[in-house]
Amino acid sequence: MLGPRCRSRAQARGAAAAALNAPRRVAAAQRFGRQAVQRRAAQAAAASLVLMVFVAAAAASSAARAVAAAAATATAAPPLADNTTGATTAEPLAPLEADGGSGGRSTNSSAAPAGGEAGNAMTTRGSAAAAAAAGAAATTTVPPVLRLLPGPCLTSAPNATQFEVFRGCAARAYGIPGLPDFAVYCEDRAQGRNVSYWHEIPLNLTTDPRVNGSTMWVTVEIPRGTNVKIETQTMWPHAPMAQSTLDGMVPPGSPRPLQRLRYYAAGPSLANYGGVPQTWEASDVPDGLTGLPSDNDPLDFIEIGEAPIPVGGVVRVVLLGALALLDRNETDWKLVVLSTRDPRVGEWRDVADVPPERRQQLYEFFRTYKVAEGKQVNRFVLPPDANTTSNATPNATSRPEDWQRAFFGADTAARVVRAKHEDWRRLLSPGGCDTPRCAPLVAAARTDGSIAAAAATTAATATGTGGNGTTASGSAGGAAGNSTAAVTAPAATLA
């Protein structure tokens, strides 16, 4: 044991040694800290390298799958019947231009995209070279549009419990929504053929005692909540549905920047939207109510139920009313309808029964939806009031406050449908319309056999044999097919 003097000396030496070694310890600590930082940086770099390798491997695997999928698509079974016109190359998604077309359906006589079934997977196909080419070619004239694509549930068959579904054919989607090769055909698997959405699905406008109103079949193009401008391609064989472009559809294999695909720039559709089969808004004669020729397409409808209806779905609806929209001095009727199985079908028997705020929303949407694309507001022809004479010039408006006056009732809408059905019969009859705008429509119907099939459809409806929809005619369940008020066309008129 050290004495006091020794302890004090030892403590002094310890203090001196500590003072001497303090800088060394600080330097060692600094070196250790730097080494720790360097180790952490090295670990992070290694992790990043591993992640990059993983991503590269995943990308390579994805590219391989895409190539395999493209090859499989090119060799897979095409749509039924004579739609084997070749498959277009799917391009990756890119910033898109807004709808700059005429506002009607695409009426280009080019061949329809075809190919194997894509399973409705919401994935992008295409090579890196195609992506670079599309990016280099892309030119955006308006701000990019948010694309609200229909998912798998909206590219499959409608729910037969939720909707009254036509049973004569079923929608089948090819390709991927948002890509140029996307198309939907209505296929009759029992007969192994495609059914024309425009000419072969029956209108079958009837007075239906179940709903105390007029009912008919409609074909859905744009589901509620989406903004992809899918339209019935009236110049393609079998009139399938496909996303339209600003300049019309281009034949498969032709170069086309993807930004030309059309979308609602104003936002999602407020309703289910589509066309009325076996009707034609004649472009060669003035409309009986507006006094202006029409847009050369089937009638449009707006289904105002809450449930979205899939693309290509054929469902039965109640006719409530109509809007007489004018698009660049052409008549473009918008029929207001409601699914026959909507919970409010007993309450809403006329458009006047629809809540005012809902009617105002519809009017304002169709009045202004092209403003987002740099265009003017649309105009509407107003229904005549009690002081209007029969030969008075129709009163057109684009004022927002006129929404309450803009809607025609169910009776007038039914007369419009009957008139447009008669125009459709005339279109397909010999010598019915020989203008340049009519010729491609008739040529497509003759190519796919739609004229003869439409004659059989209307004949079956007239005799009551097509009531269950199993032969592409009549109405589901036969309730509407047996009505004496059904609109029919004798087979002899369609040649």
Order of alpha helices (4+ residues) and beta strands (2+ residues): alpha-alpha-beta-beta-beta-beta-beta-beta-beta-beta-beta-beta-beta-alpha-beta-beta-beta-alpha-alpha-alpha
